[in-house]
């Protein structure tokens, strides 16, 4: 019996091409039907989020956002603020996915409304394990909101 996964569309906001490629490849192995949209800069993220917030087309609405903290132009924390201030976007589960282990970054992320803070693993095996846990929880266990 095939298990239904609620997590169909993920938005990855990360400026590191190696991290982008690694995450996408890993997610495709875990769930080949998942769509992953990638944005590389804070500016792209702000534009994209404004676009989906104002659109009647809900097909681009992500089920989950993985958000890096260190981005060009707008930081991940600034983008998180925008997401959580918008009445349409604030229901999207948003996980900070960063190489930072700073207690201040973690505390501030949660204060601003992050649904989780995950430190990027240093190995491919660690990444596979981490992505599998994210997909298991957000795709199989948690009930996701619909726009």
JOQUI-V431672 format. One record per residue. N is the residue number from 1. RES is the residue in three letters. OMEGA is omega as a letter, one per 30 degrees, with the letter a starting at -180 (NA if undefined). Layout:
n-><N;N>
res-><RES;RES>
omega-><OMEGA;OMEGA>
//
This chain:
n-><1;2;3;4;5;6;7;8;9;10;11;12;13;14;15;16;17;18;19;20;21;22;23;24;25;26;27;28;29;30;31;32;33;34;35;36;37;38;39;40;41;42;43;44;45;46;47;48;49;50;51;52;53;54;55;56;57;58;59;60;61;62;63;64;65;66;67;68;69;70;71;72;73;74;75;76;77;78;79;80;81;82;83;84;85;86;87;88;89;90;91;92;93;94;95;96;97;98;99;100;101;102;103;104;105;106;107;108;109;110;111;112;113;114;115;116;117;118;119;120;121;122;123;124;125;126;127;128;129;130;131;132;133;134;135;136;137;138;139;140;141;142;143;144;145;146;147>
res-><UNK;UNK;UNK;UNK;UNK;UNK;UNK;UNK;UNK;UNK;UNK;UNK;UNK;UNK;UNK;UNK;UNK;UNK;UNK;UNK;UNK;UNK;UNK;UNK;UNK;UNK;UNK;UNK;UNK;UNK;UNK;UNK;UNK;UNK;UNK;UNK;UNK;UNK;UNK;UNK;UNK;UNK;UNK;UNK;UNK;UNK;UNK;UNK;UNK;UNK;UNK;UNK;UNK;UNK;UNK;UNK;UNK;UNK;UNK;UNK;UNK;UNK;UNK;UNK;UNK;UNK;UNK;UNK;UNK;UNK;UNK;UNK;UNK;UNK;UNK;UNK;UNK;UNK;UNK;UNK;UNK;UNK;UNK;UNK;UNK;UNK;UNK;UNK;UNK;UNK;UNK;UNK;UNK;UNK;UNK;UNK;UNK;UNK;UNK;UNK;UNK;UNK;UNK;UNK;UNK;UNK;UNK;UNK;UNK;UNK;UNK;UNK;UNK;UNK;UNK;UNK;UNK;UNK;UNK;UNK;UNK;UNK;UNK;UNK;UNK;UNK;UNK;UNK;UNK;UNK;UNK;UNK;UNK;UNK;UNK;UNK;UNK;UNK;UNK;UNK;UNK;UNK;UNK;UNK;UNK;UNK;UNK>
omega-><a;a;l;l;a;a;a;a;l;l;l;l;a;a;a;a;l;l;l;a;a;a;a;l;a;l;l;l;a;a;a;a;a;l;l;l;a;l;a;a;l;l;l;a;l;a;a;a;l;a;a;l;a;a;l;a;a;a;l;a;a;l;a;l;l;a;l;l;a;a;l;l;l;l;l;l;l;l;l;l;a;a;a;l;a;a;l;a;a;l;a;l;a;a;l;a;a;l;a;l;a;l;l;l;a;a;a;l;l;l;a;l;l;l;l;l;a;l;a;l;a;a;l;l;l;l;l;l;a;a;l;l;l;a;l;a;a;a;a;a;a;l;a;l;l;a;NA>
//
